[in-house]
Amino acid sequence: MITTQDMPPQSLLQLLRGSWTDRGLLVVSLIGIAAAWFFIQGRIASGPPMAEIYHGDTMLASYRLPEPGQPPVHFEAEGDLGISEIVINADGVRMASSPCTSQRCVLSGTHRHAGDLVACVPNRILVTIRGSRDSNLDAVVE
């Protein structure tokens, strides 16, 4: 087994530089990662804005975000510790109350962008936002 102590300094530096094939594979990999990122962001932001409410792996409800002027939606999600109250209105989604002790989910405020989520970990309640109000914009512009 060759260790770094057995190698002269010049050959170690040559080993770290890599060949043209290594550099090409690195560039192709970085382009692939960037393309996958934009594809995933486009999938999250496509369609009408929806709030999806989960308890563990089970989806409890799915609501469209109301337009300005429409009444808000109040949903009570039964979790492991008790009931978490979720408010969905034109401004976004927020956890109004929860039986957990830290109240971080309540203090996190209103979430309104595609991909945002509100989580009450002790109660195992998760709210995700999918879709976008600006359906004429693509994922790069958003």
N, C-alpha and C positions, 0 to 999 in steps of 0.2 A: 504494500500500500504506500502510495506517495503522499507525503505530507508537505505542508507549505515550508517547513524547515528544511526539507531535503532538496527543494527546488531553488535554483539560483534566482535572484530578483528579476532578471530580465524575462525568464520563461514564465514566471507567475504573472507578470504584467501582460505578456502575450496571451496567456490563458484567459485572463479577464476581458480582453478586448473582443474576442470572438471572431468568427469569420463573416464574410458577406452573407452567407446563408443564415447565420444566426441573427444578423441585423435585419435581414428581410423578413424572417419569421416574427421578429419582435414588432416590426412595423405592421405586418398583416394582422397580428394578434391585437394590437392597439386599435386598429381600424375596426376590427370585428367587435371589440368591446364597446367602442363608441356607437357603432350601428345598432348593437343590441340594446344599449341604453336608450337611444332615441326611439326604437321600436317599442320598448316596454312603456316609455313615457307616453307615446302616442296611443297605446292601448288603454292606459289608465285614463287619459284625458278625452277619450272618444265617447260620443253619446251625450244624452242629457245628464245634468248633474243629479246624482243619486247619493243618498245616505244609506248605507247598509249597516245594520245592527246585528252583532253576533254575541252569543254566549258560548264561550269555548269555540268549538268547530261548527256549531249550529247557527244558521242565519235565522234570527228572530223576525226581522222586518226589513223592508226596503222602501224608501220614500223618495220621491222627487223633491228637490229643494224648492220651496215655494217662491214664486215670483214676488217682487215688491208689491205690497198691498194685499197679498193673500194672508189668511190667518196662519199662525205657526202651528206646527205639529208637536204635541207633547206625547212622548212614548215612555212607558214605564217598563224597564227591562228587569226581569227577575234573574238575579245572579246568585253566586254561592253565599254571599253575606246578607243579601236582601235586595231591595228594589233601588235601581239607579234611574233617575229621571233624566231623559234626554229631550232637549228642545231643538227643533229643526225649523228655522225661519229663513227669510230672504237674506239675512246677513251670513248664515252658515249654520253650523252644528255646534252645540255646546252641551256639556254635562251639567245640568242644573243642580242635582244633588246625588249623593252616593253614600252608602253606609260605611265606606272604608275610613280608616283613621287618618291617613295622610291628606286626603282631599286634593291630591295633585291633579286628578282628572278634572275636578271642578275649577281649580285655580288656573288651568291651562287656557281658559278663555274660549273664544269662538274660532272655529276652524272653517275655512271656506274654499280652499284650493284642492284640485284633484290630487289624490295621493295623500292628503292629510288624514290623520287618524287621531281619535280620542280613545284612550285606554284606561280602564279601571282594572288594574292587574289583580288586586286582592279579590275583587268581585267577579273577575273573568268576563268583563263586558268590553267589547271593542266596537267602535263606530268608525267606518271608513267612508271617504268621499271619493266617488268615481264620476267621471264625465266632466264637462266644462260648459259654462254658460256661453262662452265665445266659440261656438261650433265652427265658425268660418276661419279660425286660426289653426295652424298646425302645431305640432309639438315643439318645433324649433322656435317659433315665434312666441309661444307662451312662456 
